[in-house]
Amino acid sequence: MNEYFVITTPGIEEVTKQELAALGINATTEYGGLTFKGDASDMYKANYFLRTANRVLSRIGQPFYARSFQELTERIYNLPWEKHFDLRFDFEFQVSCSHSKLMHTGVITKFAAQALDQKLNAKCKPTKLEKSIKQLINLRIDHDKLTASIDSSGQILYKRGYRQEVTRSPIRETLAAALVMVSGWDQASPLIDPFCGSGTIPLEGSQMAFNIPAGYHRGFAFTDWLDFDYKTWKSIKDGVKIDFEKKIEVFGYDRDAGAIEIAQSNAQRAGVADRVTFECQALSYLTNKNRHGWIVTNPPYGHRLQEGNDLRNLYAQLGKVLKAETPGWTLALVTNDIKLSGHSGLKFEQLNQVSNGGIKTVFEKCVIPKS
Ligand SMILES: C[S@@+](CC[C@H](N)C(=O)[O-])C[C@H]1O[C@@H](n2cnc3c(N)ncnc32)[C@H](O)[C@@H]1O
């Protein structure tokens, strides 16, 4: 058993917790993340399946006190680095300190890197191969206690591999997935995003419905580790049952033809191009030919003051169109300004408060009344 820490976006910890529970992993929530005890296969699954996590860190050794650089060097040296790494690994350190004697992250990195280097030189066979495998090490010192972790994810997990082109103000894939999850979409009724931009919300929703793992189109740092268990990893991947028989009705609209082209290219890479409909259409043309469903969306944010008026009108139009066309449907949206969404005339319940690329946002939800 090892301890793992799943880094998530502050505000959606409980959504990530539910995702972990669905994988059979019982986790404890902390601010911005969750801790769980498990084996390597749990860590592989967390990386591969979690749609709302940013990274999975694997603790190395037990936390220890480091009140001087000598203590830090000795203790870092004693950690079992050689279990995972050899001389081909090229380390990058991410260090954070609070309420501690050692507070200078640059000097801590220098001493820790030297100790790790010495340990691997002492324990590993020399090699002529270059240091070519990037590996992130996370050190957190709090009240002089140091917790060392190795990053098992590699590239941050919201980089799924399918979204290689974006429009202005894209939503993070992790937040798009969290919004679809908290909307309660039943994966059978229609899902519409009338402001789809590069298509993130429809693409996350359709991958969820077809059971395509979040990490299906990307790699992970742990597959380079010396103790990587290929058999376990293969059995996890082989166990995935992508269900393209499932009939889903997922639509993304945007008034910008360029955005729709980008969404279609992203859909191609996400493996759902012929199963999600992206069309160039302004909000005012939204019509409902369907029974009952969900609107899940990320309307334009106001970045500049002079945009305020236009956006107020856009939200008023959103309320009007949805009341006329989709009464009884569920609406879930993410906004950076609840006063703006109030201009829709819809009565929202406020759910998670999250940061989307540094912008404070809120998830809001309501059942759309009749006009
Ligand atoms: C915040 S962006 C959506 C970003 C998207 N979630 C993504 O991940 O790329 C808002 C989108 O609304 C579109 N938009 C603005 N006004 C619109 C309107 N009246 N009808 C349809 N789309 C509109 C913009 O072109 C823009 O792509």
The ligand as an ORCA input file, in Angstrom:
! r2SCAN-3c Opt
* xyz 0 1
  C     -16.412     31.329    -23.312
  S     -16.529     30.860    -24.981
  C     -16.866     29.143    -24.897
  C     -15.594     28.356    -24.767
  C     -15.806     26.864    -24.836
  N     -16.447     26.347    -23.654
  C     -14.463     26.163    -25.078
  O     -14.045     25.374    -24.224
  O     -13.806     26.470    -26.064
  C     -18.074     31.514    -25.490
  C     -18.441     31.233    -26.936
  O     -19.731     31.805    -27.174
  C     -19.802     32.180    -28.543
  N     -20.922     33.144    -28.683
  C     -20.993     34.429    -28.258
  N     -22.203     34.951    -28.544
  C     -22.921     33.978    -29.157
  C     -24.251     33.891    -29.670
  N     -25.077     34.937    -29.620
  N     -24.657     32.716    -30.220
  C     -23.810     31.642    -30.256
  N     -22.539     31.686    -29.814
  C     -22.104     32.814    -29.256
  C     -18.413     32.752    -28.820
  O     -18.139     32.695    -30.223
  C     -17.515     31.851    -27.986
  O     -16.961     30.824    -28.756
*
